[in-house]
Amino acid sequence: MCQCPPGFSGRYCENSNPCSPNPCQVGQCIPQGSSFVCQCPPGYSGQRCEIRDPCVPNPCQNGQCVPQDSGFMCQCKPGYSGARCEVCDPCIPNPCQNGQCVTQGNTFFCQCPPGFSGQRCENRNPCMPSPCQNGQCIPQGSSFVCQCPPGYSGQRCENRDPCLPNPCQNNGQPINNNGECVCQCPPGFSGSRCEISDPCIPNPCQTGQCISQGSSFICQCPPGYSGQRCENKDPCMPNPCQNNGQPINQNGNCMCQCQPGFSGQFCENQDPCANSPCKNGGQCQSTGSSVTCLCPTGYTGQYCELQDICNVRNPCICGTCQNDYSNPLGFKCFCPPLYTGQRCERALNCLDSGFECQNGGQCVPRVLGDYVCSCPQPYCGFTCTNVVPHCTAFMGSLRNGGNCSPSFCNNRGTCELVHSKNSTLTSNNFLCHCSTGWTGSKCEKSNNTFRHTRLN
């Protein structure tokens, strides 16, 4: 067995220990293979902990240590000084509120500027320097009051009173008006200093304005007044007449001369017919303040301004006429059943759509130029939709025999040939089944009443 010397190990002492002996000056050696690493204690550095840090531990009492070459330097906190920041400066931070701090050993005193006092210059003298422009400053706590001499006013005695001494004469009252003294004069005096005696005070004019002229005066009268002292009143001023009436002064009383169409003491009543509001020859009738126009034939409307077409000549051939001033024709026709057209001039017949003959009826022409339905028994009516006897029927006679023709019955009536009730037939009779709205033996009469109304 081999007994190895320091720094070697192994069966044959073949392993070298790099940490034996310890190569680190002040640190711990840690082997790493055939080499080593020195683990330095605080304040040392370098490969073998050969470099000492002068700032560990910190030698500065109240500052930060900064290494310099082989030594160090202390960066002191505010208020400290000395090589190791061991000296305290009582003036940092400045304890004086408004003054300069002066160090005296380990204490201080405050050197206060003018207007401040106290151990730390905490007391301000509001009167230093004096804020009063023309008076005496009196301290009141942290504020002040200015005691102003006569003739001055304001918080700092900055306002001079221009009314001291009083410049107004004859007991005039001085008034300070924005830095200018204005004299308020007693009755009978005027002028900037009340030095002029005024003949207009008291006012000798009864209702007018007095104007001084030296030691005398004149009265300037308002409208409606006259006389040396404006003692005469015009009863027509202001004008009491309404509606452009003309005022006339008659012995101290005002009379109104009214314009045409007006009446009353003050022309307050208006005749509504005075301006002839009715047109086209209409006759005006007044009822109080309103008018009624009696229109001549052919005109209508509140003022007879509209032409009455329907009452003059009914333009509707078979219908009812109504004045319609929104229509270019000036009227509108309301047609009876089975008539159409702007003037109800055309009768609907079995050739028109929707009016075809029903129940086997035939649409046949008439001598009048129109067409009607010839209905087989027992049908009747305009389109053969009614059943006898539910038709309006009138009996006629066919002279010298003959056949029943649709032209015998007017206004789309239906003709029916019937035999006489007498045992001996000497003639044939016919029966007219009238369409709705018509009557008579040949359906020649309308049983509708169409009224012509006046539109107001």
URCORUR-V51257 format. One record per backbone hydrogen bond with DSSP energy under -1.0 kcal/mol. NH is the residue of the N-H (numbers start at 0). CO is the residue of the C=O. E is the energy in kcal/mol with one decimal. If there is no record, write none. Layout:
BEGIN
NH&CO&E + NH&CO&E
END
This chain:
BEGIN
7&4&-1.7 + 8&14&-2.4 + 14&8&-3.5 + 16&6&-4.0 + 19&16&-1.7 + 24&47&-2.9 + 27&38&-2.3 + 29&36&-2.5 + 31&34&-2.8 + 34&31&-1.9 + 36&29&-2.0 + 38&27&-3.4 + 43&40&-1.7 + 44&50&-2.6 + 48&45&-1.0 + 50&44&-2.8 + 52&42&-5.0 + 55&52&-1.6 + 60&83&-3.2 + 63&74&-2.8 + 65&72&-3.0 + 67&70&-2.1 + 70&67&-3.3 + 72&65&-2.2 + 74&63&-3.4 + 76&61&-2.3 + 79&76&-1.9 + 80&86&-3.0 + 84&81&-1.2 + 86&80&-3.0 + 88&78&-5.4 + 91&88&-1.6 + 96&119&-2.7 + 99&110&-2.3 + 101&108&-2.7 + 103&106&-2.9 + 106&103&-1.9 + 108&101&-1.8 + 110&99&-3.4 + 115&112&-1.8 + 116&122&-2.7 + 120&117&-1.4 + 122&116&-3.0 + 124&114&-4.9 + 127&124&-2.1 + 132&155&-2.8 + 135&146&-2.2 + 137&144&-2.4 + 139&142&-2.6 + 142&139&-2.1 + 144&137&-2.0 + 146&135&-3.3 + 151&148&-1.6 + 152&158&-2.7 + 156&153&-1.3 + 158&152&-2.8 + 160&150&-4.0 + 163&160&-1.3 + 168&192&-3.0 + 171&168&-1.3 + 172&183&-2.9 + 174&181&-2.4 + 176&179&-3.5 + 181&174&-3.0 + 183&172&-3.2 + 188&185&-1.6 + 189&195&-3.2 + 193&190&-1.3 + 195&189&-3.1 + 197&187&-3.5 + 200&197&-1.3 + 205&228&-2.7 + 208&219&-2.7 + 210&217&-2.9 + 212&215&-2.8 + 215&212&-2.1 + 217&210&-1.8 + 219&208&-3.5 + 224&221&-1.7 + 225&231&-2.3 + 229&226&-1.3 + 231&225&-2.8 + 233&223&-4.4 + 236&233&-1.8 + 241&265&-3.0 + 244&241&-1.2 + 245&256&-2.9 + 247&254&-2.6 + 249&252&-3.7 + 252&249&-1.4 + 254&247&-3.2 + 256&245&-2.9 + 261&258&-1.8 + 262&268&-2.5 + 266&263&-1.3 + 268&262&-2.8 + 270&260&-4.0 + 273&270&-2.2 + 275&272&-1.6 + 278&302&-3.1 + 281&278&-1.6 + 282&293&-2.5 + 284&291&-2.2 + 286&289&-3.0 + 289&286&-1.9 + 291&284&-2.6 + 293&282&-3.1 + 298&295&-1.7 + 299&305&-3.3 + 303&300&-1.3 + 305&299&-2.5 + 307&297&-2.7 + 308&306&-1.2 + 311&307&-1.2 + 312&308&-2.0 + 316&342&-2.5 + 319&333&-2.8 + 321&331&-2.1 + 323&329&-1.2 + 326&323&-1.3 + 329&326&-1.3 + 331&321&-2.3 + 333&319&-3.2 + 338&335&-1.5 + 339&345&-2.9 + 343&340&-1.1 + 345&339&-2.3 + 347&337&-2.8 + 351&348&-2.0 + 354&351&-2.0 + 357&382&-2.4 + 360&357&-2.0 + 361&373&-2.2 + 363&371&-2.9 + 365&369&-2.7 + 368&365&-1.9 + 371&363&-2.5 + 373&361&-3.7 + 378&375&-2.6 + 379&385&-2.6 + 385&379&-2.2 + 387&377&-3.3 + 389&386&-2.9 + 390&388&-1.9 + 393&431&-1.6 + 395&429&-4.5 + 397&427&-3.7 + 407&404&-2.1 + 409&441&-3.1 + 412&409&-1.5 + 413&432&-2.8 + 415&430&-2.1 + 417&428&-3.2 + 427&397&-1.1 + 428&417&-2.0 + 429&395&-2.0 + 430&415&-3.6 + 431&393&-3.7 + 432&413&-3.3 + 433&391&-3.7 + 437&434&-1.7 + 438&444&-3.3 + 442&439&-1.3 + 444&438&-3.0 + 446&436&-1.7
END
